[in-house]
C-alpha cells in the first residue's frame, strides 16, 4: 500500500506528463480537448506522421487526461507541433 505522498506523486507524474498526440479539431482555437478527440502516440515523429490536416487531425503536445467538473476527461493543449 502506498503512502498519501507516493499516491500524490504518482498522480502528478501520470497527469502532468506531456504526451504527443493527434487531435481532431475542426477549429484550432481551444486550449482543452475531450478525450474522444485525442489519440496519443509514443513519439513526436509518430504523431507528426499520423496527422492529416485535410481531415482536421493535427499533431500536438498535450497533458492529461483530467476530469472536468462535468465529468468529462479532458486533455490540455501545450503546443501544436506543426
Biopython code that builds the backbone (N, CA, C, O; Angstrom):
import numpy as np
from Bio.PDB.StructureBuilder import StructureBuilder

atoms = [
    (1, "UNK", "N", (0.856, -1.178, 0.000)),
    (1, "UNK", "CA", (0.000, 0.000, 0.000)),
    (1, "UNK", "C", (0.899, 1.238, 0.000)),
    (1, "UNK", "O", (1.902, 1.284, 0.712)),
    (2, "UNK", "N", (0.541, 2.218, -0.787)),
    (2, "UNK", "CA", (1.368, 3.420, -0.881)),
    (2, "UNK", "C", (0.921, 4.477, 0.128)),
    (2, "UNK", "O", (-0.222, 4.498, 0.585)),
    (3, "UNK", "N", (1.859, 5.340, 0.448)),
    (3, "UNK", "CA", (1.553, 6.445, 1.358)),
    (3, "UNK", "C", (0.814, 7.526, 0.585)),
    (3, "UNK", "O", (0.844, 7.515, -0.646)),
    (4, "UNK", "N", (0.148, 8.464, 1.264)),
    (4, "UNK", "CA", (-0.513, 9.567, 0.558)),
    (4, "UNK", "C", (0.474, 10.374, -0.289)),
    (4, "UNK", "O", (0.114, 10.855, -1.364)),
    (5, "UNK", "N", (1.712, 10.526, 0.186)),
    (5, "UNK", "CA", (2.712, 11.280, -0.578)),
    (5, "UNK", "C", (3.068, 10.558, -1.871)),
    (5, "UNK", "O", (3.217, 11.195, -2.913)),
    (6, "UNK", "N", (3.205, 9.224, -1.816)),
    (6, "UNK", "CA", (3.513, 8.443, -3.009)),
    (6, "UNK", "C", (2.352, 8.489, -4.004)),
    (6, "UNK", "O", (2.558, 8.621, -5.210)),
    (7, "UNK", "N", (1.135, 8.380, -3.480)),
    (7, "UNK", "CA", (-0.047, 8.441, -4.347)),
    (7, "UNK", "C", (-0.137, 9.794, -5.035)),
    (7, "UNK", "O", (-0.467, 9.865, -6.218)),
    (8, "UNK", "N", (0.153, 10.873, -4.306)),
    (8, "UNK", "CA", (0.125, 12.216, -4.882)),
    (8, "UNK", "C", (1.188, 12.362, -5.966)),
    (8, "UNK", "O", (0.916, 12.934, -7.022)),
    (9, "UNK", "N", (2.388, 11.855, -5.720)),
    (9, "UNK", "CA", (3.470, 11.930, -6.707)),
    (9, "UNK", "C", (3.098, 11.134, -7.955)),
    (9, "UNK", "O", (3.310, 11.604, -9.073)),
    (10, "UNK", "N", (2.539, 9.925, -7.775)),
    (10, "UNK", "CA", (2.133, 9.113, -8.924)),
    (10, "UNK", "C", (1.061, 9.826, -9.741)),
    (10, "UNK", "O", (1.097, 9.799, -10.971)),
    (11, "UNK", "N", (0.104, 10.466, -9.061)),
    (11, "UNK", "CA", (-0.941, 11.216, -9.760)),
    (11, "UNK", "C", (-0.321, 12.346, -10.582)),
    (11, "UNK", "O", (-0.647, 12.518, -11.756)),
    (12, "UNK", "N", (0.579, 13.118, -9.955)),
    (12, "UNK", "CA", (1.222, 14.228, -10.665)),
    (12, "UNK", "C", (2.035, 13.729, -11.848)),
    (12, "UNK", "O", (1.954, 14.300, -12.935)),
    (13, "UNK", "N", (2.818, 12.671, -11.655)),
    (13, "UNK", "CA", (3.648, 12.141, -12.730)),
    (13, "UNK", "C", (2.799, 11.695, -13.913)),
    (13, "UNK", "O", (3.136, 11.959, -15.067)),
    (14, "UNK", "N", (1.694, 11.016, -13.614)),
    (14, "UNK", "CA", (0.839, 10.480, -14.671)),
    (14, "UNK", "C", (0.098, 11.583, -15.429)),
    (14, "UNK", "O", (0.021, 11.538, -16.657)),
    (15, "UNK", "N", (-0.448, 12.571, -14.714)),
    (15, "UNK", "CA", (-1.305, 13.566, -15.334)),
    (15, "UNK", "C", (-0.562, 14.796, -15.831)),
    (15, "UNK", "O", (-1.029, 15.460, -16.757)),
    (16, "UNK", "N", (0.563, 15.108, -15.248)),
    (16, "UNK", "CA", (1.284, 16.313, -15.669)),
    (16, "UNK", "C", (2.326, 16.026, -16.739)),
    (16, "UNK", "O", (2.931, 16.953, -17.277)),
    (17, "UNK", "N", (2.541, 14.777, -17.048)),
    (17, "UNK", "CA", (3.490, 14.430, -18.105)),
    (17, "UNK", "C", (2.946, 14.904, -19.452)),
    (17, "UNK", "O", (1.739, 14.898, -19.695)),
    (18, "UNK", "N", (3.860, 15.309, -20.308)),
    (18, "UNK", "CA", (3.458, 15.710, -21.656)),
    (18, "UNK", "C", (3.399, 14.468, -22.544)),
    (18, "UNK", "O", (4.231, 13.567, -22.440)),
    (19, "UNK", "N", (2.395, 14.448, -23.418)),
    (19, "UNK", "CA", (2.200, 13.345, -24.363)),
    (19, "UNK", "C", (2.131, 13.922, -25.767)),
    (19, "UNK", "O", (1.676, 15.048, -25.970)),
    (20, "UNK", "N", (2.590, 13.136, -26.733)),
    (20, "UNK", "CA", (2.413, 13.506, -28.135)),
    (20, "UNK", "C", (1.100, 12.906, -28.607)),
    (20, "UNK", "O", (0.754, 11.779, -28.253)),
    (21, "UNK", "N", (0.376, 13.670, -29.406)),
    (21, "UNK", "CA", (-0.960, 13.246, -29.798)),
    (21, "UNK", "C", (-1.334, 13.827, -31.151)),
    (21, "UNK", "O", (-0.673, 14.723, -31.676)),
    (22, "UNK", "N", (-2.415, 13.287, -31.696)),
    (22, "UNK", "CA", (-3.101, 13.890, -32.838)),
    (22, "UNK", "C", (-4.488, 14.242, -32.339)),
    (22, "UNK", "O", (-5.187, 13.405, -31.768)),
    (23, "UNK", "N", (-4.878, 15.483, -32.558)),
    (23, "UNK", "CA", (-6.173, 15.980, -32.100)),
    (23, "UNK", "C", (-7.060, 16.256, -33.301)),
    (23, "UNK", "O", (-6.653, 16.932, -34.245)),
    (24, "UNK", "N", (-8.283, 15.723, -33.256)),
    (24, "UNK", "CA", (-9.282, 16.111, -34.246)),
    (24, "UNK", "C", (-9.840, 17.458, -33.798)),
    (24, "UNK", "O", (-10.455, 17.567, -32.737)),
    (25, "UNK", "N", (-9.618, 18.484, -34.622)),
    (25, "UNK", "CA", (-10.012, 19.842, -34.228)),
    (25, "UNK", "C", (-10.535, 20.607, -35.442)),
    (25, "UNK", "O", (-9.738, 21.120, -36.228)),
    (26, "UNK", "N", (-11.859, 20.696, -35.615)),
    (26, "UNK", "CA", (-12.395, 21.491, -36.717)),
    (26, "UNK", "C", (-11.902, 22.944, -36.667)),
    (26, "UNK", "O", (-11.664, 23.564, -37.703)),
    (27, "UNK", "N", (-11.754, 23.475, -35.449)),
    (27, "UNK", "CA", (-11.166, 24.808, -35.250)),
    (27, "UNK", "C", (-10.087, 24.672, -34.193)),
    (27, "UNK", "O", (-10.318, 24.041, -33.161)),
    (28, "UNK", "N", (-8.940, 25.235, -34.417)),
    (28, "UNK", "CA", (-7.804, 25.071, -33.502)),
    (28, "UNK", "C", (-7.712, 26.245, -32.530)),
    (28, "UNK", "O", (-6.631, 26.801, -32.339)),
    (29, "UNK", "N", (-8.815, 26.622, -31.921)),
    (29, "UNK", "CA", (-8.820, 27.794, -31.046)),
    (29, "UNK", "C", (-9.001, 27.440, -29.577)),
    (29, "UNK", "O", (-9.036, 28.335, -28.732)),
    (30, "UNK", "N", (-9.116, 26.170, -29.257)),
    (30, "UNK", "CA", (-9.348, 25.763, -27.865)),
    (30, "UNK", "C", (-8.022, 25.476, -27.169)),
    (30, "UNK", "O", (-6.986, 25.316, -27.815)),
    (31, "UNK", "N", (-8.075, 25.414, -25.853)),
    (31, "UNK", "CA", (-6.885, 25.016, -25.100)),
    (31, "UNK", "C", (-7.105, 23.697, -24.372)),
    (31, "UNK", "O", (-6.205, 23.209, -23.689)),
    (32, "UNK", "N", (-8.301, 23.113, -24.513)),
    (32, "UNK", "CA", (-8.559, 21.794, -23.948)),
    (32, "UNK", "C", (-9.490, 21.030, -24.887)),
    (32, "UNK", "O", (-10.352, 21.610, -25.547)),
    (33, "UNK", "N", (-9.289, 19.706, -24.927)),
    (33, "UNK", "CA", (-9.998, 18.864, -25.883)),
    (33, "UNK", "C", (-10.509, 17.603, -25.202)),
    (33, "UNK", "O", (-9.793, 17.004, -24.400)),
    (34, "UNK", "N", (-11.750, 17.184, -25.511)),
    (34, "UNK", "CA", (-12.296, 15.963, -24.924)),
    (34, "UNK", "C", (-11.464, 14.741, -25.335)),
    (34, "UNK", "O", (-10.871, 14.705, -26.413)),
    (35, "UNK", "N", (-11.441, 13.761, -24.460)),
    (35, "UNK", "CA", (-10.644, 12.558, -24.678)),
    (35, "UNK", "C", (-10.964, 11.872, -26.003)),
    (35, "UNK", "O", (-10.066, 11.317, -26.636)),
    (36, "UNK", "N", (-12.220, 11.898, -26.435)),
    (36, "UNK", "CA", (-12.588, 11.200, -27.668)),
    (36, "UNK", "C", (-12.076, 11.883, -28.932)),
    (36, "UNK", "O", (-12.241, 11.338, -30.023)),
    (37, "UNK", "N", (-11.459, 13.060, -28.820)),
    (37, "UNK", "CA", (-10.884, 13.733, -29.985)),
    (37, "UNK", "C", (-9.357, 13.662, -29.991)),
    (37, "UNK", "O", (-8.712, 14.218, -30.881)),
    (38, "UNK", "N", (-8.774, 12.975, -28.993)),
    (38, "UNK", "CA", (-7.318, 12.928, -28.822)),
    (38, "UNK", "C", (-6.836, 11.494, -28.967)),
    (38, "UNK", "O", (-7.361, 10.588, -28.321)),
    (39, "UNK", "N", (-5.830, 11.288, -29.820)),
    (39, "UNK", "CA", (-5.183, 9.993, -29.969)),
    (39, "UNK", "C", (-3.719, 10.147, -29.572)),
    (39, "UNK", "O", (-2.995, 10.939, -30.175)),
    (40, "UNK", "N", (-3.279, 9.399, -28.564)),
    (40, "UNK", "CA", (-1.910, 9.511, -28.058)),
    (40, "UNK", "C", (-0.947, 8.665, -28.880)),
    (40, "UNK", "O", (-1.316, 7.612, -29.401)),
    (41, "UNK", "N", (0.302, 9.143, -28.988)),
    (41, "UNK", "CA", (1.355, 8.451, -29.720)),
    (41, "UNK", "C", (2.623, 8.424, -28.878)),
    (41, "UNK", "O", (2.819, 9.286, -28.022)),
    (42, "UNK", "N", (3.491, 7.432, -29.116)),
    (42, "UNK", "CA", (4.696, 7.299, -28.293)),
    (42, "UNK", "C", (5.786, 8.328, -28.592)),
    (42, "UNK", "O", (6.670, 8.549, -27.764)),
    (43, "UNK", "N", (5.731, 8.960, -29.771)),
    (43, "UNK", "CA", (6.788, 9.917, -30.119)),
    (43, "UNK", "C", (6.233, 11.061, -30.956)),
    (43, "UNK", "O", (5.155, 10.968, -31.544)),
    (44, "UNK", "N", (7.005, 12.142, -30.988)),
    (44, "UNK", "CA", (6.623, 13.300, -31.790)),
    (44, "UNK", "C", (6.559, 12.934, -33.268)),
    (44, "UNK", "O", (5.628, 13.337, -33.966)),
    (45, "UNK", "N", (7.535, 12.177, -33.748)),
    (45, "UNK", "CA", (7.568, 11.829, -35.172)),
    (45, "UNK", "C", (6.373, 10.963, -35.563)),
    (45, "UNK", "O", (5.833, 11.122, -36.658)),
    (46, "UNK", "N", (5.956, 10.056, -34.693)),
    (46, "UNK", "CA", (4.788, 9.228, -34.976)),
    (46, "UNK", "C", (3.526, 10.084, -35.036)),
    (46, "UNK", "O", (2.680, 9.884, -35.908)),
    (47, "UNK", "N", (3.402, 11.015, -34.132)),
    (47, "UNK", "CA", (2.244, 11.920, -34.155)),
    (47, "UNK", "C", (2.248, 12.765, -35.418)),
    (47, "UNK", "O", (1.210, 12.951, -36.053)),
    (48, "UNK", "N", (3.418, 13.275, -35.780)),
    (48, "UNK", "CA", (3.515, 14.094, -36.997)),
    (48, "UNK", "C", (3.118, 13.274, -38.231)),
    (48, "UNK", "O", (2.402, 13.766, -39.102)),
    (49, "UNK", "N", (3.587, 12.019, -38.300)),
    (49, "UNK", "CA", (3.278, 11.156, -39.445)),
    (49, "UNK", "C", (1.806, 10.779, -39.503)),
    (49, "UNK", "O", (1.272, 10.543, -40.586)),
    (50, "UNK", "N", (1.144, 10.720, -38.354)),
    (50, "UNK", "CA", (-0.265, 10.306, -38.293)),
    (50, "UNK", "C", (-1.247, 11.457, -38.512)),
    (50, "UNK", "O", (-2.442, 11.229, -38.702)),
    (51, "UNK", "N", (-0.755, 12.663, -38.484)),
    (51, "UNK", "CA", (-1.626, 13.832, -38.665)),
    (51, "UNK", "C", (-2.104, 13.927, -40.111)),
    (51, "UNK", "O", (-1.440, 13.448, -41.031)),
    (52, "UNK", "N", (-3.254, 14.546, -40.294)),
    (52, "UNK", "CA", (-3.822, 14.760, -41.626)),
    (52, "UNK", "C", (-4.675, 16.024, -41.589)),
    (52, "UNK", "O", (-5.827, 15.999, -41.156)),
    (53, "UNK", "N", (-4.097, 17.118, -42.045)),
    (53, "UNK", "CA", (-4.797, 18.410, -41.998)),
    (53, "UNK", "C", (-6.081, 18.393, -42.828)),
    (53, "UNK", "O", (-7.033, 19.099, -42.497)),
    (54, "UNK", "N", (-6.122, 17.601, -43.898)),
    (54, "UNK", "CA", (-7.336, 17.523, -44.719)),
    (54, "UNK", "C", (-8.512, 16.935, -43.936)),
    (54, "UNK", "O", (-9.670, 17.239, -44.218)),
    (55, "UNK", "N", (-8.203, 16.093, -42.954)),
    (55, "UNK", "CA", (-9.253, 15.518, -42.108)),
    (55, "UNK", "C", (-9.317, 16.214, -40.752)),
    (55, "UNK", "O", (-9.967, 15.731, -39.825)),
    (56, "UNK", "N", (-8.632, 17.357, -40.648)),
    (56, "UNK", "CA", (-8.635, 18.188, -39.435)),
    (56, "UNK", "C", (-8.052, 17.445, -38.235)),
    (56, "UNK", "O", (-8.533, 17.594, -37.111)),
    (57, "UNK", "N", (-7.015, 16.646, -38.477)),
    (57, "UNK", "CA", (-6.290, 15.906, -37.434)),
    (57, "UNK", "C", (-4.881, 16.486, -37.353)),
    (57, "UNK", "O", (-4.076, 16.305, -38.267)),
    (58, "UNK", "N", (-4.588, 17.181, -36.259)),
    (58, "UNK", "CA", (-3.353, 17.944, -36.125)),
    (58, "UNK", "C", (-2.462, 17.396, -35.011)),
    (58, "UNK", "O", (-2.964, 16.981, -33.968)),
    (59, "UNK", "N", (-1.141, 17.392, -35.223)),
    (59, "UNK", "CA", (-0.220, 16.920, -34.191)),
    (59, "UNK", "C", (-0.056, 17.959, -33.085)),
    (59, "UNK", "O", (-0.021, 19.163, -33.336)),
    (60, "UNK", "N", (0.043, 17.456, -31.856)),
    (60, "UNK", "CA", (0.112, 18.364, -30.706)),
    (60, "UNK", "C", (0.849, 17.703, -29.547)),
    (60, "UNK", "O", (1.070, 16.492, -29.520)),
    (61, "UNK", "N", (1.216, 18.547, -28.599)),
    (61, "UNK", "CA", (1.742, 18.092, -27.320)),
    (61, "UNK", "C", (0.670, 18.446, -26.281)),
    (61, "UNK", "O", (0.224, 19.591, -26.205)),
    (62, "UNK", "N", (0.262, 17.452, -25.483)),
    (62, "UNK", "CA", (-0.854, 17.634, -24.548)),
    (62, "UNK", "C", (-0.493, 17.135, -23.154)),
    (62, "UNK", "O", (0.495, 16.423, -22.972)),
    (63, "UNK", "N", (-1.303, 17.515, -22.179)),
    (63, "UNK", "CA", (-1.240, 16.989, -20.815)),
    (63, "UNK", "C", (-2.606, 16.431, -20.457)),
    (63, "UNK", "O", (-3.635, 16.961, -20.876)),
    (64, "UNK", "N", (-2.606, 15.352, -19.674)),
    (64, "UNK", "CA", (-3.876, 14.823, -19.212)),
    (64, "UNK", "C", (-3.905, 13.317, -19.313)),
    (64, "UNK", "O", (-2.871, 12.679, -19.508)),
    (65, "UNK", "N", (-5.092, 12.746, -19.181)),
    (65, "UNK", "CA", (-6.390, 13.410, -19.075)),
    (65, "UNK", "C", (-6.705, 13.848, -17.642)),
    (65, "UNK", "O", (-6.238, 13.263, -16.665)),
    (66, "UNK", "N", (-7.511, 14.897, -17.565)),
    (66, "UNK", "CA", (-8.019, 15.414, -16.301)),
    (66, "UNK", "C", (-9.538, 15.325, -16.345)),
    (66, "UNK", "O", (-10.131, 15.428, -17.419)),
    (67, "UNK", "N", (-10.161, 15.139, -15.218)),
    (67, "UNK", "CA", (-11.616, 15.090, -15.158)),
    (67, "UNK", "C", (-12.157, 16.495, -14.956)),
    (67, "UNK", "O", (-11.736, 17.214, -14.050)),
    (68, "UNK", "N", (-13.101, 16.878, -15.817)),
    (68, "UNK", "CA", (-13.729, 18.202, -15.702)),
    (68, "UNK", "C", (-14.842, 18.147, -14.661)),
    (68, "UNK", "O", (-15.212, 17.074, -14.186)),
    (69, "UNK", "N", (-15.366, 19.309, -14.318)),
    (69, "UNK", "CA", (-16.464, 19.368, -13.350)),
    (69, "UNK", "C", (-17.734, 18.713, -13.898)),
    (69, "UNK", "O", (-18.616, 18.328, -13.131)),
    (70, "UNK", "N", (-17.823, 18.588, -15.229)),
    (70, "UNK", "CA", (-18.983, 17.934, -15.840)),
    (70, "UNK", "C", (-18.785, 16.429, -15.966)),
    (70, "UNK", "O", (-19.675, 15.720, -16.436)),
    (71, "UNK", "N", (-17.618, 15.937, -15.546)),
    (71, "UNK", "CA", (-17.360, 14.501, -15.615)),
    (71, "UNK", "C", (-16.654, 14.054, -16.881)),
    (71, "UNK", "O", (-16.407, 12.860, -17.050)),
    (72, "UNK", "N", (-16.326, 14.963, -17.764)),
    (72, "UNK", "CA", (-15.601, 14.617, -18.986)),
    (72, "UNK", "C", (-14.114, 14.478, -18.689)),
    (72, "UNK", "O", (-13.603, 15.079, -17.743)),
    (73, "UNK", "N", (-13.435, 13.694, -19.490)),
    (73, "UNK", "CA", (-11.972, 13.606, -19.394)),
    (73, "UNK", "C", (-11.399, 14.495, -20.484)),
    (73, "UNK", "O", (-11.695, 14.313, -21.665)),
    (74, "UNK", "N", (-10.571, 15.464, -20.081)),
    (74, "UNK", "CA", (-10.035, 16.467, -20.994)),
    (74, "UNK", "C", (-8.513, 16.412, -21.059)),
    (74, "UNK", "O", (-7.843, 16.107, -20.073)),
    (75, "UNK", "N", (-7.986, 16.714, -22.242)),
    (75, "UNK", "CA", (-6.557, 16.924, -22.423)),
    (75, "UNK", "C", (-6.327, 18.410, -22.649)),
    (75, "UNK", "O", (-7.099, 19.065, -23.349)),
    (76, "UNK", "N", (-5.268, 18.937, -22.056)),
    (76, "UNK", "CA", (-4.917, 20.344, -22.211)),
    (76, "UNK", "C", (-3.807, 20.476, -23.242)),
    (76, "UNK", "O", (-2.799, 19.773, -23.180)),
    (77, "UNK", "N", (-4.002, 21.374, -24.180)),
    (77, "UNK", "CA", (-3.024, 21.618, -25.237)),
    (77, "UNK", "C", (-1.819, 22.374, -24.656)),
    (77, "UNK", "O", (-1.981, 23.407, -24.007)),
    (78, "UNK", "N", (-0.616, 21.848, -24.897)),
    (78, "UNK", "CA", (0.616, 22.530, -24.551)),
    (78, "UNK", "C", (1.077, 23.359, -25.744)),
    (78, "UNK", "O", (1.366, 24.550, -25.628)),
    (79, "UNK", "N", (1.137, 22.683, -26.906)),
    (79, "UNK", "CA", (1.512, 23.384, -28.146)),
    (79, "UNK", "C", (1.168, 22.505, -29.354)),
    (79, "UNK", "O", (1.131, 21.278, -29.268)),
    (80, "UNK", "N", (0.923, 23.168, -30.459)),
    (80, "UNK", "CA", (0.777, 22.466, -31.724)),
    (80, "UNK", "C", (2.165, 22.133, -32.242)),
    (80, "UNK", "O", (3.100, 22.909, -32.049)),
    (81, "UNK", "N", (2.310, 20.992, -32.895)),
    (81, "UNK", "CA", (3.616, 20.569, -33.381)),
    (81, "UNK", "C", (3.866, 20.963, -34.825)),
    (81, "UNK", "O", (4.992, 20.823, -35.303)),
    (82, "UNK", "N", (2.876, 21.442, -35.525)),
    (82, "UNK", "CA", (3.104, 21.842, -36.926)),
    (82, "UNK", "C", (3.220, 23.338, -37.085)),
    (82, "UNK", "O", (3.411, 23.827, -38.198)),
]
sb = StructureBuilder()
sb.init_structure("model")
sb.init_model(0)
sb.init_chain("A")
sb.init_seg("    ")
for serial, (resi, resn, name, xyz) in enumerate(atoms, 1):
    if name == "N":
        sb.init_residue(resn, " ", resi, " ")
    sb.init_atom(name, np.array(xyz, "f"), 0.0, 1.0, " ", f" {name:<3s}", serial, name[0])
structure = sb.get_structure()
